[in-house]
Amino acid sequence: MYPPGWRVEMMVACAGHVTINLLCAMTAQLWAFYLTAIWTGFFRMAVVTLPFVLANQFALDQGGEKNTGVALACVASMLPGGFLVCSALLGPLIDVTGNPATPIYYTAATALLGGVTIFFLK
């Protein structure tokens, strides 16, 4: 069976990340930036560990130990791939919008999509 509470942990991490990023972007205050930095540490801990745990569990459930390496390799390549896409999009988005807070809004939107995805994952 899947680790208990993984869905709740990811949904709390995503919801908090969305909220704190929107707060930071809308207020543009230094204290909001520090709160965002602190919460991002928790969020990154959840995002970097739980996908590996779930990929391993999915692989074991569906095909035994022979698929575990492939599942973990897929997750390991998706994380830097996501950062690459994010980095490639943010400069042009700032140029188009003229708003330096655009990366923070982008981060909030992608965290929201991640939370919705986790909610519907069985």
All heavy atoms as an XYZ file, in Angstrom:
909
protein
N       0.840     -1.184      0.000
C       0.000      0.000      0.000
C       0.879      1.239      0.000
O       2.046      1.198      0.335
C      -0.891     -0.038      1.245
C      -2.157      0.760      1.112
S      -3.154      0.031     -0.178
C      -4.143      1.333     -0.675
N       0.305      2.374     -0.358
C       1.049      3.621     -0.453
C       1.272      4.227      0.926
O       0.516      3.980      1.849
C       0.318      4.596     -1.373
C       0.120      3.995     -2.736
C      -1.140      3.711     -3.221
C       1.216      3.655     -3.505
C      -1.314      3.124     -4.450
C       1.057      3.061     -4.744
C      -0.211      2.803     -5.212
O      -0.361      2.213     -6.427
N       2.321      5.016      1.061
C       2.626      5.594      2.373
C       1.449      6.399      2.912
O       0.811      7.137      2.165
C       3.812      6.517      2.103
C       4.335      6.119      0.769
C       3.235      5.455      0.029
N       1.128      6.257      4.182
C      -0.014      6.978      4.738
C       0.266      8.477      4.792
O       1.354      8.906      5.143
C      -0.155      6.401      6.149
C       1.175      5.820      6.463
C       1.801      5.425      5.164
N      -0.702      9.235      4.398
C      -0.612     10.675      4.495
C       0.145     11.367      3.380
O       0.300     12.583      3.401
N       0.618     10.650      2.378
C       1.389     11.286      1.313
C       0.555     12.299      0.562
O       1.040     13.361      0.195
C       1.982     10.263      0.353
C       0.973      9.503     -0.452
C       0.396      8.321     -0.123
C       0.419      9.891     -1.706
N      -0.494      7.946     -1.097
C      -0.501      8.900     -2.083
C       0.601     10.991     -2.543
C      -1.227      8.966     -3.262
C      -0.136     11.047     -3.718
C      -1.029     10.040     -4.066
N      -0.707     11.979      0.332
C      -1.578     12.902     -0.403
C      -1.817     14.174      0.410
O      -1.750     15.279     -0.121
C      -2.897     12.229     -0.749
C      -3.829     13.152     -1.519
C      -5.088     12.472     -1.907
N      -4.744     11.483     -2.934
C      -5.562     10.554     -3.358
N      -6.757     10.443     -2.850
N      -5.199      9.717     -4.293
N      -2.075     14.013      1.687
C      -2.317     15.174      2.551
C      -1.068     16.040      2.617
O      -1.147     17.269      2.506
C      -2.745     14.718      3.969
C      -2.832     15.898      4.903
C      -4.062     13.976      3.912
N       0.086     15.403      2.770
C       1.333     16.162      2.838
C       1.571     16.964      1.564
O       1.924     18.148      1.618
C       2.502     15.217      3.089
C       3.809     15.934      3.269
C       4.968     14.997      3.581
O       4.725     13.845      3.981
O       6.109     15.424      3.409
N       1.369     16.344      0.420
C       1.574     17.054     -0.844
C       0.542     18.152     -1.047
O       0.877     19.232     -1.538
C       1.542     16.073     -2.017
C       2.801     15.280     -2.179
S       4.278     16.262     -2.498
C       3.966     16.831     -4.149
N      -0.698     17.888     -0.669
C      -1.734     18.915     -0.862
C      -1.494     20.107      0.063
O      -1.680     21.252     -0.346
C      -3.112     18.309     -0.664
C      -3.388     17.290     -1.739
S      -5.043     17.032     -2.220
C      -5.806     18.567     -2.203
N      -1.074     19.855      1.299
C      -0.749     20.956      2.221
C       0.450     21.734      1.681
O       0.455     22.976      1.697
C      -0.483     20.425      3.643
C       0.153     21.479      4.522
C      -1.777     19.920      4.262
N       1.453     21.024      1.204
C       2.636     21.692      0.655
C       2.259     22.555     -0.547
O       2.696     23.708     -0.660
C       3.695     20.659      0.267
N       1.436     22.025     -1.448
C       1.026     22.783     -2.637
C       0.135     23.967     -2.266
O       0.335     25.080     -2.768
C       0.307     21.870     -3.629
S       1.402     20.715     -4.469
N      -0.844     23.746     -1.403
C      -1.743     24.835     -1.005
C      -0.979     25.947     -0.295
O      -1.191     27.139     -0.562
C      -2.858     24.302     -0.111
N      -0.075     25.568      0.584
C       0.743     26.572      1.267
C       1.641     27.317      0.298
O       1.820     28.531      0.404
N       2.178     26.601     -0.680
C       3.064     27.229     -1.662
C       2.300     28.230     -2.530
O       2.805     29.321     -2.810
C       3.719     26.144     -2.520
C       4.978     26.567     -3.175
N       6.077     27.006     -2.485
C       5.324     26.634     -4.480
C       7.043     27.308     -3.327
N       6.609     27.096     -4.552
N       1.111     27.857     -2.944
C       0.279     28.777     -3.728
C      -0.027     30.022     -2.909
O       0.166     31.156     -3.367
C      -1.034     28.084     -4.181
C      -2.007     29.092     -4.751
C      -0.741     26.987     -5.188
N      -0.483     29.823     -1.689
C      -0.873     30.940     -0.829
C       0.291     31.872     -0.542
O       0.179     33.093     -0.692
C      -1.452     30.401      0.499
O      -2.534     29.525      0.207
C      -1.919     31.523      1.386
N       1.411     31.312     -0.152
C       2.552     32.136      0.244
C       3.159     32.859     -0.954
O       3.603     33.998     -0.846
C       3.590     31.298      1.028
C       4.424     32.191      1.928
C       4.472     30.497      0.138
C       3.752     32.602      3.171
N       3.150     32.223     -2.124
C       3.665     32.898     -3.315
C       2.759     34.041     -3.751
O       3.245     35.101     -4.161
C       3.861     31.910     -4.466
C       5.197     31.224     -4.384
O       6.217     31.827     -4.641
N       5.193     29.962     -3.987
N       1.456     33.830     -3.691
C       0.537     34.920     -4.029
C       0.673     36.073     -3.045
O       0.641     37.242     -3.439
C      -0.904     34.413     -4.088
C      -1.228     33.492     -5.262
C      -2.660     32.983     -5.161
C      -1.007     34.212     -6.585
N       0.830     35.753     -1.770
C       1.038     36.787     -0.757
C       2.313     37.578     -1.054
O       2.312     38.818     -1.006
C       1.126     36.147      0.632
C       1.404     37.091      1.795
C       0.175     37.943      2.076
C       1.795     36.301      3.021
N       3.370     36.887     -1.402
C       4.635     37.538     -1.714
C       4.509     38.425     -2.955
O       4.975     39.564     -2.964
C       5.727     36.491     -1.924
S       7.356     37.174     -2.252
N       3.862     37.918     -4.004
C       3.730     38.686     -5.247
C       2.830     39.909     -5.068
O       3.111     40.975     -5.614
C       3.177     37.792     -6.348
N       1.764     39.762     -4.297
C       0.805     40.864     -4.158
C       1.270     41.948     -3.184
O       0.964     43.113     -3.371
C      -0.548     40.317     -3.725
C      -1.234     39.542     -4.792
S      -2.810     38.957     -4.178
C      -3.252     37.814     -5.447
N       2.008     41.558     -2.143
C       2.435     42.559     -1.167
C       3.784     43.176     -1.509
O       4.019     44.331     -1.187
C       2.524     41.961      0.250
O       3.506     40.924      0.253
C       1.186     41.436      0.716
N       4.673     42.400     -2.135
C       6.023     42.855     -2.479
C       6.744     43.430     -1.254
O       7.391     44.464     -1.325
C       5.984     43.874     -3.619
N       6.605     42.725     -0.130
C       7.257     43.131      1.114
C       8.371     42.145      1.455
O       8.287     40.964      1.122
C       6.237     43.152      2.264
C       5.125     44.151      2.072
C       5.632     45.573      2.172
O       6.437     45.889      3.029
N       5.153     46.424      1.281
N       9.373     42.635      2.160
C      10.517     41.793      2.520
C      10.110     40.647      3.438
O      10.571     39.512      3.271
C      11.611     42.637      3.170
C      12.938     41.927      3.420
C      13.519     41.391      2.120
C      13.909     42.863      4.101
N       9.215     40.884      4.405
C       8.789     39.822      5.312
C       8.080     38.703      4.544
O       8.211     37.539      4.872
C       7.893     40.369      6.433
C       6.629     41.008      5.943
C       6.426     42.329      5.674
C       5.391     40.351      5.657
N       5.139     42.539      5.229
C       4.482     41.336      5.221
C       4.957     39.028      5.726
C       3.168     41.045      4.842
C       3.652     38.734      5.356
C       2.781     39.739      4.921
N       7.323     39.070      3.496
C       6.639     38.055      2.682
C       7.666     37.218      1.913
O       7.480     36.011      1.739
C       5.647     38.710      1.726
N       8.739     37.854      1.480
C       9.804     37.114      0.798
C      10.428     36.097      1.741
O      10.681     34.953      1.355
C      10.864     38.083      0.278
C      12.097     37.387     -0.209
C      12.109     36.756     -1.436
C      13.236     37.334      0.583
C      13.249     36.089     -1.888
C      14.368     36.671      0.146
C      14.377     36.052     -1.092
N      10.697     36.504      2.985
C      11.289     35.567      3.945
C      10.344     34.417      4.256
O      10.776     33.265      4.377
C      11.707     36.289      5.226
C      12.938     37.133      5.049
C      12.957     38.458      5.448
C      14.088     36.616      4.472
C      14.085     39.243      5.282
C      15.219     37.373      4.304
C      15.219     38.691      4.705
O      16.340     39.450      4.534
N       9.059     34.698      4.402
C       8.083     33.609      4.613
C       8.067     32.662      3.419
O       7.985     31.443      3.585
C       6.688     34.176      4.836
C       6.401     34.773      6.203
C       4.993     35.360      6.235
C       6.561     33.739      7.286
N       8.143     33.226      2.232
C       8.160     32.401      1.020
C       9.404     31.519      0.994
O       9.329     30.343      0.633
C       8.116     33.291     -0.236
O       6.955     34.120     -0.164
C       8.072     32.474     -1.498
N      10.533     32.072      1.366
C      11.775     31.290      1.387
C      11.688     30.137      2.382
O      12.104     29.020      2.088
C      12.956     32.201      1.725
N      11.119     30.399      3.545
C      10.974     29.345      4.556
C      10.028     28.260      4.056
O      10.327     27.072      4.129
C      10.489     29.944      5.884
C      11.583     30.814      6.493
C      10.059     28.851      6.858
C      11.112     31.706      7.629
N       8.867     28.657      3.534
C       7.887     27.667      3.069
C       8.422     26.887      1.873
O       8.162     25.695      1.733
C       6.555     28.322      2.710
C       5.558     27.271      2.393
C       5.222     26.796      1.168
C       4.803     26.495      3.323
N       4.310     25.783      1.277
C       4.040     25.584      2.589
C       4.715     26.493      4.712
C       3.180     24.683      3.196
C       3.853     25.592      5.306
C       3.104     24.697      4.554
N       9.184     27.550      1.015
C       9.736     26.862     -0.154
C      10.658     25.728      0.272
O      10.718     24.694     -0.395
C      10.457     27.865     -1.068
O       9.507     28.853     -1.494
C      11.053     27.194     -2.282
N      11.346     25.886      1.388
C      12.166     24.792      1.906
C      11.327     23.568      2.223
O      11.676     22.442      1.857
N      10.188     23.763      2.886
C       9.288     22.643      3.178
C       8.713     22.064      1.889
O       8.655     20.851      1.705
C       8.159     23.093      4.104
C       7.105     22.059      4.289
C       7.358     20.918      5.037
C       5.866     22.198      3.699
C       6.391     19.941      5.187
C       4.896     21.228      3.848
C       5.157     20.095      4.601
N       8.298     22.938      0.999
C       7.708     22.494     -0.264
C       8.704     21.662     -1.070
O       8.371     20.607     -1.589
C       7.246     23.721     -1.065
C       6.657     23.387     -2.396
C       5.389     22.853     -2.488
C       7.363     23.623     -3.563
C       4.833     22.546     -3.717
C       6.820     23.323     -4.795
C       5.545     22.783     -4.868
N       9.941     22.143     -1.156
C      10.949     21.405     -1.914
C      11.250     20.050     -1.282
O      11.490     19.076     -1.973
C      12.243     22.223     -2.016
C      12.136     23.498     -2.804
C      12.315     23.257     -4.233
N      13.565     22.555     -4.448
C      14.373     22.771     -5.437
N      14.092     23.689     -6.291
N      15.458     22.074     -5.590
N      11.225     19.992      0.043
C      11.448     18.719      0.724
C      10.365     17.717      0.311
O      10.661     16.562     -0.001
C      11.436     18.924      2.238
C      11.671     17.670      3.036
S      10.232     16.865      3.781
C       9.088     18.104      4.145
N       9.122     18.154      0.272
C       8.031     17.256     -0.116
C       8.116     16.896     -1.591
O       7.945     15.735     -1.975
C       6.684     17.909      0.194
N       8.413     17.870     -2.440
C       8.434     17.639     -3.882
C       9.620     16.766     -4.298
O       9.522     16.010     -5.253
C       8.457     19.000     -4.630
C       8.795     18.843     -6.088
C       7.113     19.678     -4.481
N      10.702     16.854     -3.573
C      11.883     16.083     -3.958
C      11.866     14.669     -3.371
O      12.458     13.769     -3.938
C      13.171     16.841     -3.564
C      14.409     16.004     -3.755
C      13.286     18.107     -4.383
N      11.170     14.433     -2.273
C      11.177     13.089     -1.685
C       9.963     12.250     -2.057
O      10.110     11.092     -2.434
C      11.273     13.169     -0.151
O      10.199     13.950      0.347
C      12.586     13.751      0.285
N       8.774     12.800     -1.951
C       7.571     11.990     -2.170
C       7.435     11.404     -3.569
O       7.008     10.250     -3.701
C       6.318     12.786     -1.809
C       6.052     12.869     -0.314
C       4.866     13.757     -0.021
C       5.843     11.508      0.287
N       7.775     12.113     -4.645
C       7.670     11.465     -5.958
C       8.524     10.204     -6.088
O       8.107      9.236     -6.727
C       8.138     12.557     -6.933
C       7.822     13.821     -6.239
C       8.074     13.543     -4.787
N       9.688     10.189     -5.454
C      10.529      8.995     -5.514
C       9.903      7.837     -4.737
O       9.916      6.690     -5.183
C      11.928      9.296     -4.971
C      12.760     10.120     -5.902
C      12.909     11.478     -5.688
C      13.381      9.537     -6.988
C      13.675     12.243     -6.548
C      14.148     10.295     -7.856
C      14.285     11.655     -7.635
N       9.339      8.133     -3.590
C       8.672      7.103     -2.787
C       7.495      6.521     -3.563
O       7.314      5.304     -3.648
C       8.203      7.680     -1.432
C       7.347      6.688     -0.685
C       9.395      8.107     -0.594
N       6.685      7.399     -4.156
C       5.513      6.933     -4.905
C       5.902      6.182     -6.175
O       5.284      5.172     -6.511
C       4.606      8.112     -5.239
C       3.952      8.769     -4.037
C       3.190     10.008     -4.459
C       3.030      7.802     -3.335
N       6.908      6.682     -6.890
C       7.351      5.980     -8.101
C       7.851      4.585     -7.768
O       7.551      3.617     -8.480
C       8.446      6.785     -8.803
N       8.591      4.453     -6.691
C       9.058      3.146     -6.269
C       7.885      2.236     -5.932
O       7.842      1.069     -6.338
C       9.991      3.296     -5.067
C      10.578      1.976     -4.646
O      11.046      1.211     -5.485
N      10.556      1.707     -3.356
N       6.903      2.774     -5.208
C       5.750      1.961     -4.830
C       4.918      1.562     -6.045
O       4.478      0.427     -6.158
C       4.882      2.717     -3.820
C       3.832      1.855     -3.170
C       4.441      0.729     -2.356
O       5.351      0.940     -1.583
N       3.957     -0.472     -2.543
N       4.711      2.503     -6.972
C       3.969      2.185     -8.196
C       4.677      1.093     -8.991
O       4.043      0.163     -9.495
C       3.815      3.413     -9.097
C       2.883      4.466     -8.573
C       3.051      5.789     -8.939
C       1.828      4.167     -7.724
C       2.209      6.777     -8.482
C       0.972      5.137     -7.247
C       1.164      6.449     -7.631
N       5.993      1.210     -9.121
C       6.770      0.227     -9.875
C       6.691     -1.148     -9.230
O       6.526     -2.158     -9.918
C       8.222      0.676     -9.994
N       6.799     -1.201     -7.915
C       6.712     -2.494     -7.219
C       5.336     -3.112     -7.375
O       5.201     -4.324     -7.552
C       7.059     -2.320     -5.744
C       8.521     -2.026     -5.425
C       8.699     -1.749     -3.941
C       9.409     -3.173     -5.871
N       4.292     -2.293     -7.312
C       2.926     -2.806     -7.441
C       2.629     -3.323     -8.840
O       1.885     -4.281     -9.008
C       1.901     -1.716     -7.098
C       1.853     -1.426     -5.606
O       2.461     -2.188     -4.825
O       1.216     -0.422     -5.235
N       3.225     -2.693     -9.855
C       2.862     -3.039    -11.225
C       3.787     -4.049    -11.888
O       3.381     -4.710    -12.829
C       2.783     -1.780    -12.077
C       1.643     -0.895    -11.642
C       1.477      0.311    -12.539
O       2.189      0.463    -13.522
N       0.529      1.151    -12.204
N       5.023     -4.152    -11.449
C       5.884     -5.080    -12.172
C       7.023     -5.646    -11.368
O       7.946     -6.221    -11.943
N       7.002     -5.462    -10.093
C       8.082     -6.003     -9.289
C       9.310     -5.118     -9.309
O       9.286     -3.985     -9.768
N      10.397     -5.679     -8.817
C      11.616     -4.901     -8.661
C      12.293     -4.526     -9.972
O      13.087     -3.599    -10.020
C      12.599     -5.670     -7.774
C      12.143     -5.747     -6.346
C      13.189     -6.399     -5.461
O      14.380     -6.375     -5.815
O      12.795     -6.926     -4.414
N      11.976     -5.217    -11.053
C      12.662     -4.922    -12.319
C      12.291     -3.556    -12.880
O      13.035     -2.979    -13.655
C      12.370     -6.003    -13.354
C      10.922     -6.072    -13.763
C      10.696     -7.140    -14.798
C       9.229     -7.140    -15.187
N       8.984     -7.933    -16.336
N      11.147     -2.992    -12.505
C      10.727     -1.686    -13.013
C      11.102     -0.529    -12.096
O      10.884      0.624    -12.450
C       9.210     -1.667    -13.225
C       8.774     -2.622    -14.296
O       9.508     -2.884    -15.238
N       7.571     -3.147    -14.167
N      11.624     -0.805    -10.940
C      11.918      0.249     -9.970
C      12.939      1.239    -10.510
O      12.759      2.450    -10.388
C      12.431     -0.365     -8.658
O      11.440     -1.252     -8.155
C      12.707      0.701     -7.624
N      13.997      0.764    -11.123
C      15.037      1.652    -11.651
C      14.503      2.585    -12.724
O      14.854      3.760    -12.764
N      13.651      2.061    -13.593
C      13.077      2.883    -14.657
C      12.184      3.970    -14.063
O      12.245      5.135    -14.471
C      12.275      2.004    -15.648
C      11.533      2.863    -16.666
C      13.179      1.016    -16.330
N      11.362      3.607    -13.090
C      10.467      4.588    -12.465
C      11.253      5.688    -11.766
O      10.944      6.877    -11.905
C       9.537      3.888    -11.475
N      12.289      5.310    -11.036
C      13.092      6.302    -10.342
C      13.873      7.182    -11.318
O      14.042      8.389    -11.087
C      14.042      5.632     -9.358
C      13.343      4.914     -8.183
C      14.371      4.261     -7.281
C      12.455      5.848     -7.411
N      14.321      6.610    -12.422
C      15.024      7.405    -13.428
C      14.090      8.424    -14.079
O      14.497      9.561    -14.348
C      15.623      6.494    -14.492
N      12.845      8.022    -14.305
C      11.859      8.953    -14.876
C      11.613     10.138    -13.940
O      11.585     11.293    -14.367
C      10.546      8.244    -15.176
S      10.639      7.127    -16.564
N      11.436      9.855    -12.666
C      11.218     10.931    -11.693
C      12.461     11.804    -11.599
O      12.373     13.035    -11.558
C      10.836     10.359    -10.310
C      10.810     11.451     -9.260
C       9.488      9.678    -10.379
N      13.629     11.181    -11.580
C      14.872     11.943    -11.463
C      15.082     12.868    -12.655
O      15.653     13.950    -12.512
C      16.056     10.992    -11.323
N      14.615     12.489    -13.829
C      14.772     13.358    -14.996
C      13.666     14.409    -15.087
O      13.874     15.469    -15.675
C      14.800     12.525    -16.276
O      13.552     11.902    -16.481
N      12.504     14.141    -14.488
C      11.414     15.115    -14.554
C      11.693     16.347    -13.707
O      11.317     17.460    -14.092
C      10.096     14.476    -14.115
C       9.545     13.511    -15.117
S       7.908     12.850    -14.777
C       7.873     12.601    -13.049
N      12.332     16.202    -12.568
C      12.589     17.356    -11.708
C      13.490     18.393    -12.389
O      13.098     19.559    -12.491
C      13.159     16.898    -10.369
C      12.182     16.106     -9.488
C      12.902     15.528     -8.291
C      11.021     16.971     -9.058
N      14.671     18.031    -12.895
C      15.463     19.046    -13.596
C      14.803     19.500    -14.891
O      14.966     20.647    -15.304
C      16.801     18.374    -13.881
C      16.736     17.013    -13.330
C      15.408     16.782    -12.733
N      14.044     18.616    -15.537
C      13.319     19.012    -16.753
C      12.306     20.108    -16.463
O      12.162     21.058    -17.234
N      11.623     19.981    -15.337
C      10.668     21.022    -14.937
C      11.356     22.337    -14.641
O      10.862     23.411    -15.007
N      12.519     22.282    -13.993
C      13.271     23.503    -13.716
C      13.759     24.148    -15.014
O      13.771     25.373    -15.143
C      14.461     23.215    -12.800
C      14.065     22.750    -11.437
C      14.795     21.767    -10.802
C      12.966     23.276    -10.778
C      14.441     21.327     -9.538
C      12.604     22.841     -9.510
C      13.342     21.872     -8.899
N      14.138     23.329    -15.980
C      14.596     23.840    -17.270
C      13.471     24.569    -18.001
O      13.663     25.673    -18.514
C      15.146     22.697    -18.120
C      15.661     23.081    -19.498
C      16.914     23.929    -19.363
C      15.961     21.841    -20.309
N      12.296     23.965    -18.033
C      11.141     24.603    -18.674
C      10.801     25.910    -17.963
O      10.561     26.938    -18.605
C       9.922     23.646    -18.684
C       8.656     24.372    -19.093
C      10.186     22.473    -19.605
N      10.793     25.869    -16.651
C      10.503     27.069    -15.861
C      11.497     28.180    -16.177
O      11.116     29.323    -16.437
C      10.532     26.716    -14.374
S      10.204     28.095    -13.284
N      12.769     27.867    -16.189
C      13.796     28.869    -16.470
C      13.678     29.413    -17.890
O      13.893     30.605    -18.122
C      15.185     28.273    -16.270
O      15.359     27.906    -14.931
N      13.342     28.560    -18.830
C      13.220     29.000    -20.221
C      12.016     29.911    -20.434
O      12.045     30.794    -21.290
C      13.123     27.784    -21.142
N      10.958     29.717    -19.653
C       9.741     30.510    -19.836
C       9.735     31.839    -19.095
O       9.083     32.784    -19.526
C       8.519     29.706    -19.367
C       8.094     28.532    -20.216
C       6.934     27.806    -19.556
C       7.687     29.005    -21.595
N      10.426     31.929    -17.991
C      10.257     33.083    -17.123
C      10.796     34.376    -17.701
O      10.171     35.430    -17.555
C      10.852     32.799    -15.756
C      10.072     31.717    -15.004
C      10.629     31.532    -13.612
C       8.604     32.020    -14.950
N      11.936     34.361    -18.345
C      12.463     35.585    -18.961
C      11.498     36.163    -19.992
O      11.137     37.343    -19.929
N      11.050     35.347    -20.958
C      10.087     35.862    -21.927
C       8.759     36.302    -21.289
O       8.159     37.286    -21.738
C       9.853     34.673    -22.875
C      11.102     33.871    -22.781
C      11.567     34.024    -21.367
N       8.309     35.607    -20.251
C       7.073     36.024    -19.591
C       7.219     37.389    -18.925
O       6.301     38.212    -18.969
C       6.640     34.989    -18.549
C       5.951     33.745    -19.072
C       5.691     32.763    -17.942
C       4.664     34.092    -19.764
N       8.375     37.646    -18.325
C       8.603     38.961    -17.718
C       8.642     40.034    -18.797
O       8.075     41.120    -18.627
C       9.912     38.963    -16.896
C       9.767     38.065    -15.667
C      10.279     40.379    -16.463
C      11.054     37.852    -14.911
N       9.284     39.742    -19.935
C       9.324     40.715    -21.034
C       7.931     41.016    -21.573
O       7.606     42.165    -21.843
C      10.205     40.204    -22.174
C      11.675     40.310    -21.867
O      12.037     41.084    -20.944
O      12.467     39.629    -22.529
N       7.113     39.981    -21.735
C       5.764     40.170    -22.285
C       4.874     40.930    -21.318
O       4.150     41.847    -21.719
C       5.132     38.802    -22.648
C       3.652     38.929    -22.948
C       5.858     38.195    -23.828
N       4.910     40.578    -20.053
C       4.015     41.204    -19.078
C       4.565     42.506    -18.518
O       3.796     43.354    -18.075
C       3.730     40.251    -17.901
O       4.956     39.974    -17.229
C       3.064     38.977    -18.374
N       5.876     42.655    -18.495
C       6.481     43.830    -17.894
C       6.372     43.846    -16.382
O       6.604     44.861    -15.742
N       6.037     42.700    -15.793
C       5.846     42.600    -14.353
C       6.908     41.667    -13.774
O       6.948     40.483    -14.117
C       4.440     42.067    -14.055
C       4.114     42.026    -12.585
O       4.939     42.352    -11.746
N       2.900     41.627    -12.279
N       7.759     42.165    -12.879
C       8.792     41.286    -12.316
C       8.241     40.205    -11.389
O       8.952     39.273    -11.040
C       9.706     42.247    -11.548
C       8.894     43.458    -11.299
C       7.880     43.530    -12.389
N       6.976     40.302    -10.994
C       6.365     39.282    -10.136
C       5.820     38.099    -10.935
O       5.325     37.138    -10.353
C       5.244     39.887     -9.298
N       5.930     38.144    -12.252
C       5.408     37.070    -13.097
C       5.943     35.695    -12.714
O       5.180     34.730    -12.671
C       5.676     37.373    -14.578
O       5.054     38.614    -14.901
C       5.136     36.292    -15.478
N       7.248     35.534    -12.416
C       7.727     34.203    -12.007
C       7.046     33.686    -10.741
O       6.815     32.487    -10.602
C       9.216     34.409    -11.765
C       9.583     35.606    -12.552
C       8.367     36.474    -12.566
N       6.705     34.591     -9.847
C       6.046     34.163     -8.611
C       4.623     33.705     -8.913
O       4.150     32.701     -8.381
C       6.075     35.290     -7.563
C       7.534     35.638     -7.250
C       5.348     34.880     -6.296
C       7.718     36.861     -6.399
N       3.931     34.421     -9.797
C       2.589     33.986    -10.206
C       2.652     32.655    -10.949
O       1.803     31.782    -10.756
C       1.916     35.042    -11.093
C       1.509     36.286    -10.351
C       2.046     37.523    -10.684
C       0.590     36.235     -9.312
C       1.679     38.666    -10.009
C       0.217     37.371     -8.623
C       0.753     38.584     -8.982
O       0.391     39.720     -8.307
N       3.666     32.488    -11.799
C       3.859     31.222    -12.515
C       4.067     30.078    -11.534
O       3.494     28.998    -11.682
C       5.054     31.351    -13.468
C       5.420     30.064    -14.150
C       4.764     29.662    -15.304
C       6.426     29.242    -13.645
C       5.098     28.476    -15.937
C       6.770     28.066    -14.263
C       6.115     27.678    -15.410
O       6.433     26.507    -16.026
N       4.890     30.323    -10.519
C       5.155     29.312     -9.499
C       3.877     28.943     -8.765
O       3.602     27.762     -8.517
C       6.212     29.823     -8.509
O       7.398     30.119     -9.230
C       6.514     28.806     -7.437
N       3.067     29.927     -8.417
C       1.801     29.659     -7.736
C       0.864     28.851     -8.627
O       0.208     27.908     -8.167
C       1.138     30.968     -7.312
N       0.809     29.197     -9.917
C      -0.079     28.481    -10.841
C       0.358     27.026    -11.017
O      -0.477     26.112    -11.006
C      -0.117     29.191    -12.189
N       1.660     26.793    -11.152
C       2.114     25.413    -11.329
C       1.945     24.598    -10.052
O       1.644     23.403    -10.109
C       3.576     25.352    -11.809
O       4.402     26.074    -10.893
C       3.713     25.927    -13.198
N       2.120     25.229     -8.890
C       1.879     24.525     -7.624
C       0.400     24.176     -7.481
O       0.052     23.101     -6.981
C       2.344     25.359     -6.441
N      -0.473     25.068     -7.934
C      -1.912     24.776     -7.908
C      -2.235     23.587     -8.808
O      -2.978     22.678     -8.410
C      -2.709     26.005     -8.336
C      -4.216     25.834     -8.387
C      -4.777     25.571     -6.997
C      -4.871     27.065     -8.989
N      -1.673     23.573     -9.985
C      -1.892     22.432    -10.902
C      -1.340     21.144    -10.299
O      -1.951     20.081    -10.442
C      -1.254     22.704    -12.259
C      -1.913     23.798    -13.098
C      -1.089     24.061    -14.343
C      -3.331     23.414    -13.460
N      -0.204     21.220     -9.634
C       0.354     20.043     -8.969
C      -0.556     19.542     -7.859
O      -0.765     18.338     -7.722
N      -1.112     20.453     -7.084
C      -2.035     20.062     -6.015
C      -3.293     19.418     -6.550
O      -3.788     18.430     -5.987
N      -3.817     19.966     -7.642
C      -5.018     19.377     -8.253
C      -4.700     17.983     -8.788
O      -5.493     17.044     -8.627
C      -5.554     20.292     -9.387
C      -6.617     19.610    -10.214
C      -6.096     21.591     -8.790
N      -3.534     17.822     -9.388
C      -3.124     16.503     -9.886
C      -3.013     15.496     -8.757
O      -3.505     14.370     -8.866
C      -1.781     16.616    -10.625
O      -1.917     17.557    -11.681
C      -1.346     15.285    -11.172
N      -2.405     15.883     -7.664
C      -2.254     14.991     -6.502
C      -3.626     14.619     -5.935
O      -3.863     13.486     -5.521
C      -1.375     15.648     -5.426
C       0.064     15.757     -5.908
C      -1.445     14.907     -4.100
C       0.742     14.437     -6.165
N      -4.541     15.591     -5.940
C      -5.882     15.333     -5.410
C      -6.571     14.206     -6.173
O      -7.249     13.371     -5.584
C      -6.731     16.605     -5.471
C      -8.125     16.425     -4.964
C      -8.374     16.354     -3.616
C      -9.192     16.314     -5.849
C      -9.665     16.178     -3.132
C     -10.484     16.139     -5.380
C     -10.715     16.070     -4.029
N      -6.393     14.173     -7.494
C      -7.069     13.168     -8.302
C      -6.274     11.882     -8.489
O      -6.772     10.917     -9.053
C      -7.425     13.750     -9.681
C      -8.536     14.749     -9.602
C      -8.291     16.088     -9.826
C      -9.821     14.340     -9.300
C      -9.305     17.015     -9.751
C     -10.855     15.270     -9.212
C     -10.594     16.610     -9.446
N      -5.043     11.833     -7.992
C      -4.226     10.619     -8.100
C      -4.742      9.581     -7.109
O      -4.997      9.874     -5.959
C      -2.765     10.969     -7.796
C      -1.732      9.901     -8.084
C      -1.695      9.597     -9.584
C      -0.374     10.355     -7.615
N      -4.879      8.362     -7.579
C      -5.406      7.299     -6.706
C      -4.306      6.358     -6.312
O      -3.437      6.019     -6.982
C      -6.505      6.549     -7.407
C      -7.682      7.425     -7.675
C      -8.839      6.622     -8.185
C      -9.920      7.597     -8.576
N     -11.143      7.470     -8.136
